Amino acid sequence: MRHFGGATALLALLALGGLAGCGSNEPRRSDTRHGVAEAFDDAGITAGVKAAILRDPELKVSDINVETSQGVVQLSGFVGSADSVAAAATVARTVRGVKSVRNDLRLK
């Protein structure tokens, strides 16, 4: 019978340890990077929507709260008219990266 050295046994353990991690439910680095990138995208979308609202003379960005999650923009707050409710949603939809708009704006 042939005797294998400690290095061979160590390599075998390392290989098995690597395989054991394959079924793990822990997030992989690429998943984490994707989440970070998505958060930056959402922040960029939020900033873009706020800037677009600011450029619209009929809307007051200070009265409208904008939040974005996974490309879905939520508008909330109070505006002076039904036209402003519709205009804010229309403006938000024009921003690059917006997948949809949830319009929870209310009349003052």
Order of alpha helices (4+ residues) and beta strands (2+ residues): alpha-alpha-beta-beta-alpha-beta
